[in-house]
Amino acid sequence: MDIDRRNNVTVTGNPQGRTVVLAHGFGCDQNMWRLTVPALAEDYQVVLFDYVGSGRSDPSAFSEDRYASLDGYARDVAEVCEALDLRDAAFVGHSVSAMIGVLAAGMAPERIGALVMVAPSPRYIDDEGYRGGFSAQDIDELLESLESNYLGWSAAMAPAIMGNTDRPELGEELTNSFCATDPDMARVFARTTFLSDSRDDLKGVRVPTLVLECTQDVIAPREVGAFVHQAIPGSKLVTLDATGHCPHLSAPEATNEAITGFLASLR
C-alpha cells in the first residue's frame, strides 16, 4: 500500500528544518491545522496526513480489526514516519491523537523525539480517583446516539465540543467535518477513542513533552491536563487562554506561540 495515498500525506515547509508531524483528532482531517502550518513552515518541515477513514485518506485501506484499538492508528503514524525516513520528529497530536502519538513514539522511538499534546485525554470515563469528564453511562449514551443517527449526533455535539458559542462558524466547521466522515468508519474511531484507557502508557514517555490544555473544555477538563502532566516525567503544562476542545482553531495565536516556543527549546 502506498502510504502517501493511504493517508493522504502532505509535506510542506522548510526541508532543512526539524520535522513536525501534525495529527488531527476524531472526525477531523489535516485541514484543521491550516492556521498552524504558516507559523511553522518557515523554520520547520511540516508533515500532515489523514487517518484512514478520515479526510481524503484511502477508504479501501480501512480495517475494523486494525482500527478497533489506538495501536492501529499509531501504526499508521509509525509507517508514515518510516516511509518519509523521519528522524527525531516532533509529533503534535490533537485530542485522541495525543495518545496515539504516545503509542507511536513507543513503536518508533528513533522517529519521534518530542510530543506536543493538544487537549489530550488518556481516559474519557471517570474512574476511582480519576476524573475523565464522563460517566460510563454518558459514554454509552453518546455512542448509542452516534451509531443510531450520526448526522444528528454531529450537528448536536460538534458545536458543544468546539465551544465558543459567540463564534458559531467554528462549530459549523466542526459539524461539517464530522458529517463528511463515513459514518461506519466514524463509529469505529469513536468507540476506539471514547472507550480507550491510555493512562499506563503515559509513564513510558521518555521524550520532551508539552501538554496544552484550555481553560474550559467539555471533552478534556483541567483535571485531565494536570493528570497527564503529572504522569509524564519532565513534561511542561501550559493552560491556554482558550475555551473549547480545538484551540488550534479557536485560539490559533496562543496555540501556535506555545508550540513554537516549545519547539525552539528543543534545539
Secondary structure as UniProt FT lines:
FT   HELIX           3..6
FT   TURN            7..8
FT   STRAND          10..13
FT   TURN            15..16
FT   STRAND          19..23
FT   TURN            26..27
FT   HELIX           30..33
FT   TURN            34..36
FT   HELIX           37..40
FT   TURN            41..43
FT   STRAND          45..48
FT   TURN            52..53
FT   TURN            55..56
FT   HELIX           59..61
FT   TURN            64..65
FT   HELIX           66..68
FT   HELIX           70..83
FT   TURN            84..85
FT   STRAND          89..94
FT   HELIX           96..107
FT   TURN            109..111
FT   STRAND          112..118
FT   TURN            128..129
FT   HELIX           136..148
FT   HELIX           150..162
FT   TURN            165..166
FT   HELIX           168..179
FT   HELIX           183..194
FT   HELIX           199..202
FT   TURN            203..204
FT   STRAND          209..216
FT   HELIX           222..231
FT   TURN            233..234
FT   STRAND          236..243
FT   HELIX           247..250
FT   HELIX           252..265
//
